[in-house]
Amino acid sequence: MGPVLGKYKVILFATLNYLEEHVGKSLVLDNYNPSTDFYQQERIQIEKYIAQRKIVSLQKKLSSLTKPLQFKFDLNFPLYIKEKTGYEIDLFEDLRNRSASIIAQAEIHNQKQLHDIGLLLSLYNETGALEKDINFLKALILNYHKKETDSRTKRNTEYTKILHKEINPDGESISVIVSNTPIPKHYHEKIVIAPDNSKKIRLIQGGNNKHPLTYITIEFLTASAIVYQLIGLYTDIEVTWKDNATLIIKTKKIYSPMLKHTQIRSFENIVTIEYIEV
């Protein structure tokens, strides 16, 4: 094995170990961790690329695996790689390279460029960049939004309308939205925040006549998942927090859910789901 292949092998396997420890435990459904299978398949794929000496494929694999860490601005990852492998890695090299041409032209032309400049601005804020560089990126973003706002006003493309929104003292919020697109859609959402404010659930009824769905999601700090799902619009489903670790879903025995979990775990945060079926 050549030195380049050897370098990518140790970096990629160290990356997978880091992801399993810091990202892979972010969501476990009924004692099943979907990321375990994912990382195992990634290891197999990396071994194949190494055997086939596909350096470009290994480079792309490293880029795709580290992308979630970019979004989190995980500054500990490069330190981990240096400690475990002896190699230095710049998590934001691709971002800086892509942003360089945007900065040089002093203008954002599309949503992809806006996304990159927004990430770079967040990185600058995280790492304490020069104020003049931060202000320059802010100006680019503001100018792009102004241009887009003017363009949308001319096209008059507004298509959604909030009919009702309510925020109650107990932390619940309800909104009903109707879209005036060619196929009218129904959307009703109820949000219930846990007593300790560490997570929340959403009860959603939405879709059109062909694809109606009722489902409940739970959102932790770093992960979210659907815990209960039915085909159709069911307005009699209820959801509440019994306490910080217990979710109660009130439904009916005659319903046939596509999805029905009884426990969700995100790192050390475990939520048990109790069903009341009437």
Backbone torsions as a table, in degrees:
resi	resn	phi	psi	omega
1	MET	NA	129.9	-179.7
2	GLY	-72.1	167.5	-178.1
3	PRO	-64.4	-34.0	-179.8
4	VAL	-68.8	-45.8	177.7
5	LEU	-62.6	-40.8	178.7
6	GLY	-62.8	-38.6	178.6
7	LYS	-62.7	-49.0	-178.1
8	TYR	-67.0	-32.5	179.4
9	LYS	-62.9	-50.7	-176.5
10	VAL	-69.3	-36.0	179.4
11	ILE	-67.8	-44.3	-177.5
12	LEU	-67.1	-41.7	179.5
13	PHE	-69.7	-35.1	174.7
14	ALA	-66.2	-37.0	177.4
15	THR	-62.2	-44.6	178.8
16	LEU	-62.8	-40.3	177.4
17	ASN	-61.8	-41.9	-179.9
18	TYR	-65.5	-43.4	-179.3
19	LEU	-64.6	-41.0	179.0
20	GLU	-60.9	-37.0	-177.2
21	GLU	-78.6	-38.6	-171.4
22	HIS	-105.7	-16.8	-179.5
23	VAL	-123.4	-39.0	-173.7
24	GLY	-62.5	-24.1	179.8
25	LYS	-92.3	9.1	-175.3
26	SER	-73.0	-17.9	-179.4
27	LEU	-153.7	116.3	176.6
28	VAL	-125.9	124.2	-175.4
29	LEU	-107.0	114.7	179.6
30	ASP	49.4	48.5	179.8
31	ASN	66.5	11.3	174.5
32	TYR	-109.0	124.6	178.8
33	ASN	-103.4	104.0	-177.0
34	PRO	-62.8	-24.0	-177.9
35	SER	-72.6	-21.6	179.9
36	THR	-60.5	-48.0	177.8
37	ASP	-64.1	-39.2	-178.9
38	PHE	-60.7	-49.4	-177.2
39	TYR	-67.6	-32.8	176.4
40	GLN	-64.3	-43.0	177.4
41	GLN	-65.4	-35.5	177.7
42	GLU	-64.4	-39.8	178.1
43	ARG	-62.8	-42.0	178.4
44	ILE	-62.8	-43.4	-179.1
45	GLN	-64.6	-40.9	179.2
46	ILE	-63.2	-42.3	177.9
47	GLU	-60.2	-38.7	178.5
48	LYS	-65.4	-43.8	179.2
49	TYR	-62.0	-38.3	179.5
50	ILE	-66.7	-44.2	179.0
51	ALA	-62.6	-34.2	-179.9
52	GLN	-89.1	-0.6	178.4
53	ARG	58.3	40.5	-178.2
54	LYS	-93.6	83.9	-176.0
55	ILE	-66.3	-40.2	179.7
56	VAL	-61.9	-40.8	178.3
57	SER	-64.5	-37.2	177.5
58	LEU	-67.1	-37.8	177.0
59	GLN	-63.4	-43.8	179.3
60	LYS	-66.2	-36.9	179.2
61	LYS	-64.7	-42.3	178.3
62	LEU	-62.8	-40.5	179.5
63	SER	-63.4	-43.1	-177.9
64	SER	-70.5	-37.5	-179.3
65	LEU	-69.0	-33.4	-176.4
66	THR	-89.5	-6.6	-178.1
67	LYS	-58.9	-43.8	177.0
68	PRO	-59.6	-31.6	179.3
69	LEU	-70.8	-30.7	174.7
70	GLN	-63.0	-45.8	-178.6
71	PHE	-62.8	-29.2	179.2
72	LYS	-88.2	-6.1	-175.8
73	PHE	52.6	51.1	-177.3
74	ASP	-78.9	95.2	-178.4
75	LEU	-81.2	-7.5	177.9
76	ASN	-82.3	-22.0	-177.3
77	PHE	-61.1	-49.4	178.4
78	PRO	-58.9	-34.5	178.2
79	LEU	-66.2	-39.6	178.8
80	TYR	-63.5	-46.5	-179.5
81	ILE	-61.7	-42.1	178.6
82	LYS	-61.6	-42.9	-178.9
83	GLU	-67.5	-42.6	-173.5
84	LYS	-83.4	-29.2	-173.3
85	THR	-119.4	-20.3	-175.3
86	GLY	86.4	-6.7	-179.9
87	TYR	-95.3	148.9	175.0
88	GLU	-98.4	139.4	-179.4
89	ILE	-134.8	135.5	177.6
90	ASP	-101.5	105.2	-176.0
91	LEU	-62.7	-25.2	-173.1
92	PHE	-112.5	18.2	-178.7
93	GLU	-61.1	-47.6	-179.8
94	ASP	-61.8	-41.3	179.5
95	LEU	-61.5	-45.1	179.3
96	ARG	-63.3	-40.4	-179.7
97	ASN	-65.1	-43.3	179.3
98	ARG	-66.1	-37.7	-176.0
99	SER	-75.8	-22.8	-176.0
100	ALA	-59.3	-42.5	-178.7
101	SER	-70.4	-33.0	178.3
102	ILE	-67.4	-42.8	178.8
103	ILE	-65.2	-38.8	-179.6
104	ALA	-64.0	-36.6	179.7
105	GLN	-84.5	-8.6	175.4
106	ALA	56.6	35.2	179.5
107	GLU	-162.9	141.0	174.8
108	ILE	-97.0	129.5	-175.0
109	HIS	-105.1	-20.1	-176.3
110	ASN	-154.3	178.0	-176.5
111	GLN	-66.0	-35.1	179.5
112	LYS	-63.8	-44.3	177.8
113	GLN	-66.4	-36.2	176.7
114	LEU	-61.8	-41.9	179.2
115	HIS	-60.9	-44.9	-179.2
116	ASP	-65.1	-43.5	-179.2
117	ILE	-68.3	-35.0	176.5
118	GLY	-63.9	-41.9	177.2
119	LEU	-64.7	-42.4	-179.7
120	LEU	-64.3	-38.2	177.6
121	LEU	-62.3	-43.7	178.1
122	SER	-62.8	-39.4	177.6
123	LEU	-63.7	-43.0	177.6
124	TYR	-59.1	-42.4	179.8
125	ASN	-66.1	-36.5	-179.3
126	GLU	-70.0	-35.0	-172.2
127	THR	-102.2	1.5	176.7
128	GLY	71.8	48.6	178.7
129	ALA	-69.8	170.7	179.2
130	LEU	-62.1	142.9	-177.6
131	GLU	-61.1	-36.7	-179.3
132	LYS	-65.4	-34.9	177.8
133	ASP	-70.8	-39.6	177.3
134	ILE	-63.4	-45.8	-179.0
135	ASN	-64.8	-34.1	179.1
136	PHE	-64.5	-44.4	178.8
137	LEU	-65.3	-39.5	177.1
138	LYS	-59.9	-40.9	180.0
139	ALA	-64.8	-39.8	177.5
140	LEU	-60.2	-44.5	-178.7
141	ILE	-66.7	-44.7	179.5
142	LEU	-62.3	-41.7	179.6
143	ASN	-64.8	-38.3	178.6
144	TYR	-66.0	-44.8	180.0
145	HIS	-63.8	-37.5	178.4
146	LYS	-64.6	-42.7	178.9
147	LYS	-63.4	-42.9	180.0
148	GLU	-68.1	-38.5	178.3
149	THR	-62.5	-43.7	178.1
150	ASP	-62.9	-39.7	-179.1
151	SER	-67.6	-42.0	179.5
152	ARG	-66.5	-36.9	178.8
153	THR	-61.0	-40.1	179.6
154	LYS	-67.7	-38.8	-177.9
155	ARG	-79.9	-22.2	-179.3
156	ASN	53.8	58.6	-174.0
157	THR	-100.3	14.8	-179.8
158	GLU	-63.6	131.9	-174.4
159	TYR	-135.9	-0.6	178.3
160	THR	-121.1	155.9	-177.2
161	LYS	-144.2	129.0	176.2
162	ILE	-84.8	117.4	-177.8
163	LEU	-86.6	-32.3	-176.2
164	HIS	-156.1	135.5	175.3
165	LYS	-145.2	136.3	-175.0
166	GLU	-142.5	136.0	174.4
167	ILE	-119.9	118.2	-175.9
168	ASN	-97.4	158.6	179.4
169	PRO	-59.3	-26.1	-178.0
170	ASP	-83.2	5.3	175.0
171	GLY	96.2	0.7	180.0
172	GLU	-86.8	144.8	173.5
173	SER	-132.3	141.1	-176.6
174	ILE	-128.1	134.9	176.3
175	SER	-141.0	144.7	176.5
176	VAL	-123.5	126.4	-177.3
177	ILE	-126.2	135.8	174.6
178	VAL	-118.5	132.1	179.7
179	SER	-100.8	138.1	179.2
180	ASN	-95.7	28.2	175.3
181	THR	-71.7	170.1	-176.9
182	PRO	-52.2	-35.5	176.5
183	ILE	-108.3	105.1	-177.2
184	PRO	-56.8	138.3	-179.2
185	LYS	-118.9	145.7	174.4
186	HIS	-100.9	139.3	177.7
187	TYR	-148.0	122.5	176.2
188	HIS	-134.4	131.0	-176.3
189	GLU	-133.1	136.5	174.7
190	LYS	-126.4	126.2	-179.7
191	ILE	-111.4	129.9	177.8
192	VAL	-126.9	119.6	-177.3
193	ILE	-91.3	139.5	179.1
194	ALA	-63.6	153.2	-178.2
195	PRO	-54.7	-32.3	-178.9
196	ASP	-92.4	5.6	177.9
197	ASN	63.4	16.5	-177.3
198	SER	-89.0	-12.1	-177.8
199	LYS	-161.2	167.4	178.7
200	LYS	-148.7	161.8	177.1
201	ILE	-121.3	151.5	176.8
202	ARG	-125.4	127.7	171.5
203	LEU	-104.2	117.7	-172.4
204	ILE	-124.8	131.2	168.9
205	GLN	-118.9	118.7	-176.1
206	GLY	-157.6	171.5	178.7
207	GLY	117.4	-174.7	177.2
208	ASN	-112.2	-170.7	-176.3
209	ASN	-62.2	-28.7	-177.3
210	LYS	-85.8	-30.2	-174.0
211	HIS	-134.4	61.1	178.5
212	PRO	-80.9	141.0	179.6
213	LEU	-140.0	146.8	169.1
214	THR	-124.6	125.6	-177.8
215	TYR	-152.1	159.5	-179.0
216	ILE	-123.3	129.1	177.2
217	THR	-115.9	152.5	172.2
218	ILE	-118.4	137.2	-176.4
219	GLU	-122.6	115.6	171.9
220	PHE	-92.3	-175.1	-178.6
221	LEU	-63.8	-39.4	-174.9
222	THR	-120.4	5.7	-177.3
223	ALA	-157.0	159.3	176.9
224	SER	-148.0	158.0	-179.5
225	ALA	-159.5	154.6	172.4
226	ILE	-82.0	129.6	-179.0
227	VAL	-107.6	-19.2	-178.2
228	TYR	-152.9	133.6	-176.5
229	GLN	-149.6	137.3	177.9
230	LEU	-130.3	148.1	170.8
231	ILE	-85.6	122.9	-177.7
232	GLY	118.6	168.3	178.8
233	LEU	-101.4	112.7	-177.6
234	TYR	-117.9	103.8	-175.7
235	THR	-83.8	-5.5	-177.6
236	ASP	-97.2	3.7	175.5
237	ILE	-72.4	136.5	178.1
238	GLU	-127.0	148.9	-179.8
239	VAL	-143.2	134.5	-179.5
240	THR	-146.6	163.3	172.3
241	TRP	-94.9	124.9	172.6
242	LYS	-76.1	-42.7	173.1
243	ASP	-159.3	-170.6	-176.7
244	ASN	-64.1	-21.7	-175.1
245	ALA	-113.9	5.0	-176.2
246	THR	-135.6	127.1	178.3
247	LEU	-110.0	134.5	178.8
248	ILE	-112.6	125.2	176.5
249	ILE	-115.7	120.2	178.9
250	LYS	-99.3	120.1	-177.1
251	THR	-141.6	-160.2	-179.4
252	LYS	-126.7	147.0	-178.8
253	LYS	-61.8	-31.6	-175.0
254	ILE	-74.4	-13.8	-179.3
255	TYR	-76.1	146.7	179.8
256	SER	-118.2	90.1	-176.8
257	PRO	-70.1	143.7	173.2
258	MET	-73.7	-29.0	-174.6
259	LEU	-141.9	134.9	-178.5
260	LYS	-154.9	96.3	179.7
261	HIS	-94.5	154.2	179.5
262	THR	-116.8	-11.4	175.6
263	GLN	-152.9	137.2	177.7
264	ILE	-128.9	133.6	178.8
265	ARG	-129.0	134.4	172.4
266	SER	-125.7	105.0	-172.5
267	PHE	54.8	-118.5	-178.3
268	GLU	-92.1	1.2	-177.0
269	ASN	-92.5	108.0	-176.5
270	ILE	-112.0	132.3	177.7
271	VAL	-123.6	123.8	174.8
272	THR	-95.2	138.3	-178.5
273	ILE	-109.2	120.1	176.7
274	GLU	-103.8	134.0	-179.3
275	TYR	-108.0	131.0	172.3
276	ILE	-109.1	109.8	-176.4
277	GLU	-110.0	114.5	-175.3
278	VAL	-102.3	NA	NA
